[in-house]
Amino acid sequence: MTDAHLGAGRDSRERERELCALLDAMKQDAAMVVLLGDMFDFWFSYRHVVPRGYIRLLGKLAELADAGVELHYFVGNHDMWMFDYLEREMCITMHEEPAVLEFGGRRFLMGHGDGLGHLDRRYDLLRLMFRNKMNQWLFSCLPEWMTFGIALRWIDSSKQKHRREDLCYKGEEGEGIVRYCKERMAQEDIDFCVFGHRHTPLQVTLSTRCHGHEVQYVNVGDWFTHRSYACFDGSRLELIDATSYADSGSADLSKSEN
């Protein structure tokens, strides 16, 4: 699951409750849960201070960790400054870049998805600036009220740009994430490519085969608008509309990867 952007919008607390209800349903049977970033609209981890709110989600993740569920978190462009907080507090494996995870004998290339494919050189430069350790240290020296004010104004302007973008599938050459996946497929064996960031649920069979077999690209969508996530049942990866699941109660979460 991905892109809940908790803290944004008037329904943030309701989104958090719904997300926690889903995670609670997974707690007994899920072997692995993967969060693909931007679960928070903004996060910056200070040494002794964490952002206000999100207590329900953080508590639910701690429950899953204590229950023995393997947890992974791929940082996004809104929460890239999480550093080691979740790792130290809940033993969540943190990923700053896309990585291959193995589950059920299959190999999943996973990540948030921002800045991939080099289609936006301006954003590539900004991403380097934001991830620079010296810049992060300088930012942390500012008082919290100032850093959050700067960040939230920047995020608001970024959202306005995002709303103007075409969210429909743009074809393999027009999708930076897909271009990146095809580059990785040329180097190593991959069964599924699973990403977020686009806020649009997508499930596409790529034209390029990987070591003789077809590869599916799945964009999980988001938890902000679509309430969508992906579930792997040991053989099949499926996009699920959580609103339909809530209505029918029929989704099989047994031994799932999300």
TORGU-437893 format. One record per residue (C-alpha): residue number from 1; residue in three letters; z, x, y. Coordinates in nm, 3 decimals, decimal comma, m for minus. Layout:
<recs>
+-----+------+---------+---------+---------+
:  nr : rest :       w :       u :       v :
+-----+------+---------+---------+---------+
: NUM :  Ala :       Z :       X :       Y :
...
+-----+------+---------+---------+---------+
</recs>
This chain:
<recs>
+-----+------+---------+---------+---------+
:  nr : rest :       w :       u :       v :
+-----+------+---------+---------+---------+
:   1 :  Met :   0,000 :   0,000 :   0,000 :
:   2 :  Thr :  m0,060 :   0,113 :   0,354 :
:   3 :  Asp :  m0,060 :   0,043 :   0,726 :
:   4 :  Ala :   0,233 :  m0,195 :   0,772 :
:   5 :  His :   0,285 :  m0,060 :   1,127 :
:   6 :  Leu :   0,644 :  m0,178 :   1,131 :
:   7 :  Gly :   0,773 :  m0,194 :   1,486 :
:   8 :  Ala :   0,447 :  m0,335 :   1,621 :
:   9 :  Gly :   0,389 :  m0,703 :   1,684 :
:  10 :  Arg :   0,625 :  m0,998 :   1,702 :
:  11 :  Asp :   0,618 :  m1,050 :   1,325 :
:  12 :  Ser :   0,728 :  m0,696 :   1,240 :
:  13 :  Arg :   1,056 :  m0,804 :   1,083 :
:  14 :  Glu :   0,884 :  m1,074 :   0,879 :
:  15 :  Arg :   0,627 :  m0,821 :   0,755 :
:  16 :  Glu :   0,913 :  m0,593 :   0,657 :
:  17 :  Arg :   1,089 :  m0,870 :   0,464 :
:  18 :  Glu :   0,769 :  m0,959 :   0,278 :
:  19 :  Leu :   0,706 :  m0,595 :   0,195 :
:  20 :  Cys :   1,060 :  m0,552 :   0,066 :
:  21 :  Ala :   1,023 :  m0,865 :  m0,149 :
:  22 :  Leu :   0,712 :  m0,717 :  m0,311 :
:  23 :  Leu :   0,881 :  m0,381 :  m0,370 :
:  24 :  Asp :   1,178 :  m0,562 :  m0,520 :
:  25 :  Ala :   0,945 :  m0,739 :  m0,764 :
:  26 :  Met :   0,804 :  m0,401 :  m0,864 :
:  27 :  Lys :   1,139 :  m0,234 :  m0,910 :
:  28 :  Gln :   1,188 :  m0,321 :  m1,277 :
:  29 :  Asp :   0,839 :  m0,236 :  m1,404 :
:  30 :  Ala :   0,658 :   0,000 :  m1,167 :
:  31 :  Ala :   0,627 :   0,360 :  m1,285 :
:  32 :  Met :   0,493 :   0,490 :  m0,953 :
:  33 :  Val :   0,464 :   0,353 :  m0,600 :
:  34 :  Val :   0,239 :   0,526 :  m0,346 :
:  35 :  Leu :   0,259 :   0,454 :   0,027 :
:  36 :  Leu :  m0,058 :   0,563 :   0,205 :
:  37 :  Gly :   0,081 :   0,610 :   0,554 :
:  38 :  Asp :   0,132 :   0,430 :   0,884 :
:  39 :  Met :   0,403 :   0,217 :   0,731 :
:  40 :  Phe :   0,573 :   0,267 :   1,069 :
:  41 :  Asp :   0,396 :   0,221 :   1,401 :
:  42 :  Phe :   0,561 :   0,540 :   1,525 :
:  43 :  Trp :   0,804 :   0,787 :   1,373 :
:  44 :  Phe :   0,941 :   1,119 :   1,489 :
:  45 :  Ser :   1,219 :   1,282 :   1,290 :
:  46 :  Tyr :   1,473 :   1,471 :   1,492 :
:  47 :  Arg :   1,726 :   1,690 :   1,317 :
:  48 :  His :   2,012 :   1,444 :   1,362 :
:  49 :  Val :   1,838 :   1,127 :   1,484 :
:  50 :  Val :   1,605 :   0,879 :   1,314 :
:  51 :  Pro :   1,417 :   0,589 :   1,480 :
:  52 :  Arg :   1,601 :   0,261 :   1,517 :
:  53 :  Gly :   1,512 :  m0,018 :   1,274 :
:  54 :  Tyr :   1,334 :  m0,033 :   0,937 :
:  55 :  Ile :   1,668 :  m0,043 :   0,755 :
:  56 :  Arg :   1,543 :  m0,301 :   0,503 :
:  57 :  Leu :   1,244 :  m0,092 :   0,396 :
:  58 :  Leu :   1,438 :   0,233 :   0,387 :
:  59 :  Gly :   1,708 :   0,069 :   0,177 :
:  60 :  Lys :   1,451 :  m0,076 :  m0,064 :
:  61 :  Leu :   1,283 :   0,262 :  m0,106 :
:  62 :  Ala :   1,623 :   0,414 :  m0,182 :
:  63 :  Glu :   1,676 :   0,144 :  m0,448 :
:  64 :  Leu :   1,342 :   0,225 :  m0,610 :
:  65 :  Ala :   1,420 :   0,596 :  m0,609 :
:  66 :  Asp :   1,762 :   0,534 :  m0,764 :
:  67 :  Ala :   1,596 :   0,315 :  m1,029 :
:  68 :  Gly :   1,378 :   0,609 :  m1,134 :
:  69 :  Val :   1,050 :   0,495 :  m0,978 :
:  70 :  Glu :   0,831 :   0,789 :  m0,874 :
:  71 :  Leu :   0,759 :   0,759 :  m0,502 :
:  72 :  His :   0,486 :   0,928 :  m0,296 :
:  73 :  Tyr :   0,422 :   0,903 :   0,077 :
:  74 :  Phe :   0,101 :   1,022 :   0,246 :
:  75 :  Val :   0,164 :   1,052 :   0,619 :
:  76 :  Gly :  m0,079 :   0,877 :   0,851 :
:  77 :  Asn :  m0,179 :   0,925 :   1,212 :
:  78 :  His :   0,112 :   0,710 :   1,338 :
:  79 :  Asp :   0,385 :   0,868 :   1,126 :
:  80 :  Met :   0,266 :   1,227 :   1,077 :
:  81 :  Trp :   0,595 :   1,353 :   1,224 :
:  82 :  Met :   0,815 :   1,230 :   0,939 :
:  83 :  Phe :   0,877 :   1,586 :   0,820 :
:  84 :  Asp :   1,137 :   1,600 :   0,541 :
:  85 :  Tyr :   1,356 :   1,296 :   0,617 :
:  86 :  Leu :   1,239 :   1,072 :   0,330 :
:  87 :  Glu :   1,214 :   1,368 :   0,096 :
:  88 :  Arg :   1,573 :   1,479 :   0,159 :
:  89 :  Glu :   1,728 :   1,132 :   0,168 :
:  90 :  Met :   1,532 :   0,957 :  m0,111 :
:  91 :  Cys :   1,350 :   1,229 :  m0,306 :
:  92 :  Ile :   1,014 :   1,086 :  m0,199 :
:  93 :  Thr :   0,729 :   1,334 :  m0,246 :
:  94 :  Met :   0,563 :   1,378 :   0,094 :
:  95 :  His :   0,195 :   1,464 :   0,142 :
:  96 :  Glu :   0,040 :   1,578 :   0,470 :
:  97 :  Glu :  m0,312 :   1,596 :   0,327 :
:  98 :  Pro :  m0,506 :   1,402 :   0,060 :
:  99 :  Ala :  m0,412 :   1,501 :  m0,294 :
: 100 :  Val :  m0,497 :   1,418 :  m0,653 :
: 101 :  Leu :  m0,227 :   1,232 :  m0,847 :
: 102 :  Glu :  m0,249 :   1,184 :  m1,222 :
: 103 :  Phe :  m0,135 :   0,858 :  m1,379 :
: 104 :  Gly :  m0,217 :   0,697 :  m1,711 :
: 105 :  Gly :  m0,465 :   0,971 :  m1,796 :
: 106 :  Arg :  m0,664 :   0,904 :  m1,478 :
: 107 :  Arg :  m0,702 :   1,117 :  m1,166 :
: 108 :  Phe :  m0,661 :   0,947 :  m0,828 :
: 109 :  Leu :  m0,772 :   1,114 :  m0,506 :
: 110 :  Met :  m0,539 :   0,958 :  m0,249 :
: 111 :  Gly :  m0,454 :   0,992 :   0,118 :
: 112 :  His :  m0,421 :   0,804 :   0,444 :
: 113 :  Gly :  m0,778 :   0,867 :   0,558 :
: 114 :  Asp :  m0,766 :   0,964 :   0,925 :
: 115 :  Gly :  m0,980 :   1,256 :   1,039 :
: 116 :  Leu :  m1,182 :   1,284 :   0,719 :
: 117 :  Gly :  m1,557 :   1,345 :   0,706 :
: 118 :  His :  m1,565 :   1,507 :   1,054 :
: 119 :  Leu :  m1,741 :   1,213 :   1,218 :
: 120 :  Asp :  m1,517 :   1,228 :   1,526 :
: 121 :  Arg :  m1,482 :   1,584 :   1,658 :
: 122 :  Arg :  m1,257 :   1,471 :   1,943 :
: 123 :  Tyr :  m1,009 :   1,324 :   1,700 :
: 124 :  Asp :  m1,029 :   1,638 :   1,483 :
: 125 :  Leu :  m0,909 :   1,839 :   1,783 :
: 126 :  Leu :  m0,632 :   1,593 :   1,866 :
: 127 :  Arg :  m0,516 :   1,597 :   1,504 :
: 128 :  Leu :  m0,488 :   1,975 :   1,512 :
: 129 :  Met :  m0,285 :   1,953 :   1,833 :
: 130 :  Phe :  m0,050 :   1,690 :   1,692 :
: 131 :  Arg :   0,008 :   1,888 :   1,372 :
: 132 :  Asn :   0,065 :   2,220 :   1,547 :
: 133 :  Lys :   0,423 :   2,334 :   1,476 :
: 134 :  Met :   0,475 :   2,472 :   1,827 :
: 135 :  Asn :   0,358 :   2,148 :   1,988 :
: 136 :  Gln :   0,588 :   1,951 :   1,759 :
: 137 :  Trp :   0,882 :   2,172 :   1,857 :
: 138 :  Leu :   0,806 :   2,134 :   2,227 :
: 139 :  Phe :   0,780 :   1,756 :   2,184 :
: 140 :  Ser :   1,117 :   1,749 :   2,007 :
: 141 :  Cys :   1,281 :   1,922 :   2,305 :
: 142 :  Leu :   1,213 :   1,620 :   2,525 :
: 143 :  Pro :   1,475 :   1,341 :   2,534 :
: 144 :  Glu :   1,418 :   1,060 :   2,285 :
: 145 :  Trp :   1,357 :   0,794 :   2,550 :
: 146 :  Met :   1,076 :   1,005 :   2,695 :
: 147 :  Thr :   0,907 :   1,100 :   2,364 :
: 148 :  Phe :   0,904 :   0,741 :   2,240 :
: 149 :  Gly :   0,773 :   0,617 :   2,576 :
: 150 :  Ile :   0,486 :   0,868 :   2,571 :
: 151 :  Ala :   0,405 :   0,795 :   2,207 :
: 152 :  Leu :   0,406 :   0,416 :   2,241 :
: 153 :  Arg :   0,174 :   0,425 :   2,543 :
: 154 :  Trp :  m0,064 :   0,653 :   2,352 :
: 155 :  Ile :  m0,052 :   0,427 :   2,046 :
: 156 :  Asp :  m0,128 :   0,119 :   2,255 :
: 157 :  Ser :  m0,440 :   0,279 :   2,405 :
: 158 :  Ser :  m0,549 :   0,393 :   2,057 :
: 159 :  Lys :  m0,511 :   0,038 :   1,922 :
: 160 :  Gln :  m0,733 :  m0,100 :   2,198 :
: 161 :  Lys :  m1,006 :   0,143 :   2,090 :
: 162 :  His :  m0,953 :   0,055 :   1,724 :
: 163 :  Arg :  m0,992 :  m0,317 :   1,796 :
: 164 :  Arg :  m1,336 :  m0,248 :   1,941 :
: 165 :  Glu :  m1,454 :  m0,061 :   1,632 :
: 166 :  Asp :  m1,661 :  m0,226 :   1,361 :
: 167 :  Leu :  m1,428 :  m0,276 :   1,065 :
: 168 :  Cys :  m1,707 :  m0,364 :   0,823 :
: 169 :  Tyr :  m1,820 :  m0,116 :   0,559 :
: 170 :  Lys :  m2,062 :   0,128 :   0,725 :
: 171 :  Gly :  m2,228 :   0,274 :   0,418 :
: 172 :  Glu :  m2,150 :   0,601 :   0,245 :
: 173 :  Glu :  m2,286 :   0,822 :   0,524 :
: 174 :  Gly :  m2,113 :   0,619 :   0,796 :
: 175 :  Glu :  m1,770 :   0,626 :   0,629 :
: 176 :  Gly :  m1,587 :   0,952 :   0,690 :
: 177 :  Ile :  m1,349 :   0,889 :   0,401 :
: 178 :  Val :  m1,637 :   0,834 :   0,158 :
: 179 :  Arg :  m1,810 :   1,152 :   0,274 :
: 180 :  Tyr :  m1,487 :   1,342 :   0,213 :
: 181 :  Cys :  m1,447 :   1,185 :  m0,133 :
: 182 :  Lys :  m1,797 :   1,290 :  m0,235 :
: 183 :  Glu :  m1,724 :   1,646 :  m0,125 :
: 184 :  Arg :  m1,410 :   1,651 :  m0,341 :
: 185 :  Met :  m1,594 :   1,492 :  m0,633 :
: 186 :  Ala :  m1,837 :   1,784 :  m0,632 :
: 187 :  Gln :  m1,544 :   2,022 :  m0,682 :
: 188 :  Glu :  m1,316 :   1,846 :  m0,932 :
: 189 :  Asp :  m1,293 :   1,556 :  m1,175 :
: 190 :  Ile :  m1,183 :   1,232 :  m1,005 :
: 191 :  Asp :  m1,166 :   0,879 :  m1,143 :
: 192 :  Phe :  m1,063 :   0,677 :  m0,836 :
: 193 :  Cys :  m1,053 :   0,740 :  m0,460 :
: 194 :  Val :  m0,780 :   0,537 :  m0,289 :
: 195 :  Phe :  m0,717 :   0,545 :   0,087 :
: 196 :  Gly :  m0,590 :   0,342 :   0,382 :
: 197 :  His :  m0,634 :   0,376 :   0,759 :
: 198 :  Arg :  m0,939 :   0,147 :   0,785 :
: 199 :  His :  m0,738 :  m0,178 :   0,784 :
: 200 :  Thr :  m1,019 :  m0,332 :   0,580 :
: 201 :  Pro :  m0,988 :  m0,401 :   0,205 :
: 202 :  Leu :  m1,285 :  m0,237 :   0,032 :
: 203 :  Gln :  m1,377 :  m0,173 :  m0,331 :
: 204 :  Val :  m1,709 :   0,013 :  m0,370 :
: 205 :  Thr :  m1,872 :   0,201 :  m0,658 :
: 206 :  Leu :  m1,999 :   0,530 :  m0,515 :
: 207 :  Ser :  m2,360 :   0,627 :  m0,568 :
: 208 :  Thr :  m2,264 :   0,982 :  m0,672 :
: 209 :  Arg :  m2,127 :   1,025 :  m1,024 :
: 210 :  Cys :  m1,838 :   1,261 :  m1,095 :
: 211 :  His :  m1,883 :   1,461 :  m1,415 :
: 212 :  Gly :  m2,102 :   1,187 :  m1,561 :
: 213 :  His :  m1,892 :   0,881 :  m1,479 :
: 214 :  Glu :  m1,887 :   0,633 :  m1,191 :
: 215 :  Val :  m1,612 :   0,654 :  m0,930 :
: 216 :  Gln :  m1,469 :   0,366 :  m0,733 :
: 217 :  Tyr :  m1,369 :   0,403 :  m0,370 :
: 218 :  Val :  m1,088 :   0,162 :  m0,285 :
: 219 :  Asn :  m0,952 :   0,111 :   0,063 :
: 220 :  Val :  m0,623 :  m0,071 :   0,027 :
: 221 :  Gly :  m0,665 :  m0,254 :   0,358 :
: 222 :  Asp :  m0,332 :  m0,300 :   0,533 :
: 223 :  Trp :   0,001 :  m0,480 :   0,534 :
: 224 :  Phe :  m0,041 :  m0,561 :   0,903 :
: 225 :  Thr :  m0,310 :  m0,830 :   0,879 :
: 226 :  His :  m0,429 :  m0,866 :   0,520 :
: 227 :  Arg :  m0,107 :  m0,816 :   0,319 :
: 228 :  Ser :  m0,320 :  m0,633 :   0,063 :
: 229 :  Tyr :  m0,241 :  m0,356 :  m0,182 :
: 230 :  Ala :  m0,388 :  m0,200 :  m0,497 :
: 231 :  Cys :  m0,252 :  m0,213 :  m0,850 :
: 232 :  Phe :  m0,347 :   0,004 :  m1,149 :
: 233 :  Asp :  m0,260 :  m0,150 :  m1,486 :
: 234 :  Gly :  m0,346 :   0,152 :  m1,700 :
: 235 :  Ser :  m0,720 :   0,094 :  m1,716 :
: 236 :  Arg :  m0,830 :  m0,107 :  m1,412 :
: 237 :  Leu :  m0,763 :  m0,063 :  m1,041 :
: 238 :  Glu :  m0,751 :  m0,395 :  m0,858 :
: 239 :  Leu :  m0,716 :  m0,497 :  m0,496 :
: 240 :  Ile :  m0,456 :  m0,770 :  m0,459 :
: 241 :  Asp :  m0,399 :  m1,019 :  m0,181 :
: 242 :  Ala :  m0,021 :  m1,045 :  m0,163 :
: 243 :  Thr :  m0,040 :  m1,389 :  m0,002 :
: 244 :  Ser :  m0,222 :  m1,517 :  m0,312 :
: 245 :  Tyr :   0,036 :  m1,346 :  m0,531 :
: 246 :  Ala :   0,315 :  m1,516 :  m0,342 :
: 247 :  Asp :   0,146 :  m1,854 :  m0,388 :
: 248 :  Ser :   0,063 :  m1,816 :  m0,757 :
: 249 :  Gly :   0,329 :  m1,575 :  m0,878 :
: 250 :  Ser :   0,073 :  m1,456 :  m1,131 :
: 251 :  Ala :   0,007 :  m1,092 :  m1,042 :
: 252 :  Asp :   0,092 :  m0,846 :  m1,318 :
: 253 :  Leu :   0,291 :  m0,559 :  m1,172 :
: 254 :  Ser :   0,376 :  m0,404 :  m1,507 :
: 255 :  Lys :   0,353 :  m0,024 :  m1,509 :
: 256 :  Ser :   0,159 :  m0,029 :  m1,187 :
: 257 :  Glu :   0,053 :   0,225 :  m0,929 :
: 258 :  Asn :   0,031 :   0,086 :  m0,575 :
+-----+------+---------+---------+---------+
</recs>
